[in-house]
Amino acid sequence: VSTKLIERVRGRILLQVENHGEAWYVNPKDDKRFYLKDGVTAYSLMREAGLGISNVDLSKIPVGFEDRFSDTDSDGDGLADKLENGLGTDSTKKDTDSDGIDDKKELLANSNPLGAGTLGSDNSLINRLKGRIVLQVQSRGEAWYIDPSDGKRYYMRDGEAAYQIMRFRSLGITNTDLSKIAE
């Protein structure tokens, strides 16, 4: 086990570049790697490694967007319907709060798409949660991954989405380095 390596990759999703691109998650809770063989396994990880978070605290973490992940966007605002469900915005209205700015543009500007004002950011909270999977306990248990590389939250609506987000947000690793992280 390499302590220096684990410090660098804690909470990251690793893509095994010398094999077939297998994905691994390094759980920041125990510093062990978890094999993400498919969507069902990724979903299982969300439930096992997930940490409950209130809506107020979750709103203090900026939303990340993964453009390689395609999904239905009924209102054409640039946010997938299922992401809008997770955010609480209206997937049938481009501009949920009717302020003249579409929902995605508001989020990109750190503006509140649900009403007036801006979305606050809490760097202390973000730093504590980097690399964690959080579950909205005041909602329907929506799962989010807090990417340690940018401190943003990525919505994982289901197992397949979790698997894709984790693969897209991954960091390449060699077999030799991967073997230095306990399973």
N, C-alpha and C positions, 0 to 999 in steps of 0.2 A: 504494500500500500504506500502510495506517495502522497504525503500531506500537502506538499506544494502544488501538485497537480490537482488534487481535490479542491483546494482553495480556489484555483482558477476556474474549475468547471462546476462547482457546487450550484445546484439548481438548473443547470443547463441540460438541454437535450443534445445528445451526442450522436453523430452519424458515423458509423463504422465504415470508413472509406476504403479499406483494403478488402472488405468482404462484399456483400451484396447491398450495402447501404443500410444495414440494420440500425434501428434507432434505440437509444438508451436514454433514460432519465436518471440524473444523479440527485437523489432525494436530499435536500438540505437538512432534513430532520435527523437522518442517520448516516449521511455521506455514502450510501450504498447505491449501486446502479441497478436499474430496473429495466428489463428488456421489453420494448414496446413492439411486439410482433404484429399486432393488428389493432383495428378499432375497438374490438371488445376488450382487449388487454389495456388499451389506453383509457377506456372508460372506467375499467376496474381501478386503475391507478388513481383516477380523479377521485373516486369515492374513498379509497384507502388513504391517500396522501393529502386529501383536501383539508383545508383549514377553514372553519367558518368565519365569515366576515359580514358586518352590518352594511346596509345600503349606504349609510353616511360615510363609513370608512372607504368603501369601494369607490364611491364617487370622487375620492381624493387621489385616485390613481388614473392617469390619462389612459384613454382607450387607444389601443394599437390596431392598425388595419393591415390585413394580409391580403394584398391584391391578387395573389396567385390562387387564392381559394375562391371559387365561383359558387354563387348561390342565387336564389331568386330575390330580386329587388323590385317588388310590385309598384312602389311609388317612384322609382327612378332617382332617388336621392343619393345613391352611392353606398347605402347601407343595406346589407342583406336583411331580408325579413326576419330571419331568426336572430340576427344580431340586434335588430330593433326590439324584438321580444325581450332579450336579455337586458337591454338598456332602458326599456320602458317607453320608448318612443313609438309613434304610430306608423306601422308599416304600410298604411294606405294613404298617408299624407307626407309629401316631401318635406313639409315644414310643420312639425308637430305643434309648436307653440305659436304659429302664425305670425312670426315677427319679420317675415320677408327673407329669411336666410334658411337654406335647406339644412336638414339635420346633420349631415356629414360635415358641411362647411363650418357649422357651429362647433362641432367636436374638434375639428382641426384647429380652430381658433381659440380653443379652450373656453368656449361659450356654452351656456346651458341650453340644450335643445328642448328642454321641458318647460322653460320659463325664463324669466329675467335673470340677468347676472352672468357671472363667469363661473367656471368650475375651478375650485381651489385644488391645489396640489400639495401633498404632504410628503416632502422628501424623506423625513424620518420613517414614516410608515412604509413608503416605497422601498427604502433600503432594507427594512426589516423583512419585507415580504418578497424581495427579489428571488426568483426561482421557485416560488411556492405556487401551488394550485389552491385557489380559494373558492369557497362555495357561498353563494348569497343565502344566508340563513333567514333573512326577512322576506324572501321571495319564494321561488320554486327550486332553490338549490342550484341555480345556474352556476356553471363552473367557468373559471377564468384562470389563465396562466399568466403570471407576472414574469415577463422575460427579463433576466438579469442584464442583458446587453443594452436595453433601452429603458427599463423601468416602466414599461407600458403593459396594460392588461389585454389579453387576447381571449375572446369568447370561444368556449368549446361547447357547442350546443349539444353534441352527442359524441359517441365513441369515434365515428369516422371523422368528424370535424376535429376532435382532439388529436387523433392520429395525424391528420394532415397539418394542422397548426404546428404540432411538435416536430414534424419532419421539415416543414418550411422554416421554422425558427431554430434549426439545429446548427451545431458546430461540428466540423469534421474532426475525427480522432483516429489515430492509428491503432492497430491491434495491440502493439506493445504498450502504448499508453493506456488503452482501455483495460488491459490486464492488471494495471496498477490500482484499479478501483474495485473494491470488494463488491460481490453480488449479495 
